[in-house]
Amino acid sequence: MAKVIPIHGVTGTRGAGARRSRSEQGESRHPSGKPRSAVITAPEFASETSAVETARNALAEQIVNTAEFLRRRLSGDYHVDDFGYDPHFTENVWLPALRPLFDKWFRVEVSGLENIPSTGGALVVANHAGVFPIDGLMTSVAVHDHHPAHRPLRMLAADMAFEMPVVGDIVRKAGHTLACNPDAVRLLGDGEAVAVFPEGFKGIGKPFSERYKLQRFGRGGFVSAAMRTGAPIIPCSIVGSEEIYPKIGELGMLARLLNLPYFPVTPLFPHFGLLGLVPLPSKWYIEFGKPIVTEGYDASAADDPMELFEVTDHVRETIQQTLYRLLAKRRNAFLG
C-alpha cells in the first residue's frame, strides 16, 4: 500500500500548533520585510507629507514676501507722512516683531475695542507702567490687529524716545510723535487714533510697591487737544504691565551719569546682565472704556483750567476704577 506523506511534514493539530507558535513567537512582519510596528500607515504618511508641504509653502511665501518688501524699499514704492509714519515698514517689520510678545509671551486679552470709532479722531488715554514702555507697544498691536478697522495707533511719546539712536528712527517710522499739544491737535484733526500716557516717567518708573496706583495726570494737555478737535476720549486700562520688571530700587547716581530719569533695579536686573532685560511673562488684560464725548464743550473750555481739571480727573478716576475691577477678577499675575 502506498504511504501517504503529509505536504507540510506534520499532520493534525500538532502541525497547526507549531505554525501558531511560530507566529506568536516571531514578530509580525509587513510584506516589505519590516516589522509592522515600523511601517508608516497611510494616514501617518499623509500627515507627515502634509506637514512638510505646509512648511515648504510657508517658506516659499515668506521668501516671496521678503523679496517684494525689498523691491518696494529699494524702488521707493512706499509712502511716509509728514510725521515720518511709514505704514509699509510698520506692517511688514515692526508689528510682526511685536506679535509674538503680544500673542505668546503676554497672552494679551483685549476688550472694549468697539468703543474706538472706526473713523475720525479719537484719543486713547492709558495708564503707564513697567520700567520700559512696552505697554504702549502692546496697545498699538491690540488696536491695529483686533479693531475691526485695523486702525494704526499714533502714540505721543517722550522726547527721549526720539533722541536715542536707532530707536528714534523706529519710533518715527511706527507713526509716533512728540507728546506736545500741537502734534496731538494736528493728528486728531486729521482723523487719526492717538494714544497718550499722561503719567509719563512717573508711571513707568514708580516702585513695585505702588503698582496700579495711578500717578498725577499733569495739567490736562491731552484733554485740551481733544476739546479743540472734538475727538472722544477713550479711557484705557492695562493690567499685567506692572509685573514685567518689578522695580525694587534704583541707582540715582548712575541715572544722573547716563542722563536717564531713573536707573531701575529689579529682581533680575542688573544682577543677571542682559538676561535680566527679558520681561517676565505676566498675563495681560487691556480694556477700552466708553468714550467721553468732548464735542459739547465751548471753544473756550480748551483753555479753562477748571474745565480741564474736571475732565482730566474724570478720565483718571475711570481708569483707576477699571484697574481695580480687572485686578479683582485676576487670580494670578502670570496665569491670569
Sequence and secondary structure as in RCSB ss.txt:
>XXXX:A:sequence
MAKVIPIHGVTGTRGAGARRSRSEQGESRHPSGKPRSAVITAPEFASETSAVETARNALAEQIVNTAEFLRRRLS
GDYHVDDFGYDPHFTENVWLPALRPLFDKWFRVEVSGLENIPSTGGALVVANHAGVFPIDGLMTSVAVHDHHPAH
RPLRMLAADMAFEMPVVGDIVRKAGHTLACNPDAVRLLGDGEAVAVFPEGFKGIGKPFSERYKLQRFGRGGFVSA
AMRTGAPIIPCSIVGSEEIYPKIGELGMLARLLNLPYFPVTPLFPHFGLLGLVPLPSKWYIEFGKPIVTEGYDAS
AADDPMELFEVTDHVRETIQQTLYRLLAKRRNAFLG
>XXXX:A:secstr
      TTS  HHHHHHHHHHHHHHS  B TTSSBGGGS  HHHHHHHHHHHHHHHHHHHHHHHHHHHHHHHHHH
T S   TT   HHHIIIIIHHHHHHIIIIIS  EEE GGGS SSS EEEEE   SSS HHHHHHHHHHHHHSTT 
  EEEEE HHHHHSTTHHHHHHHTT EES HHHHHHHHHTT EEEE TTTHHHHTS GGGTT     TT HHHHH
HHHHT  EEEEEEESGGGSS   EE HHHHHHTT S  EE SSTTTTGGGGGS      EEEE   B  TTS GG
GGG HHHHHHHHHHHHHHHHHHHHHHHHH S TTT 
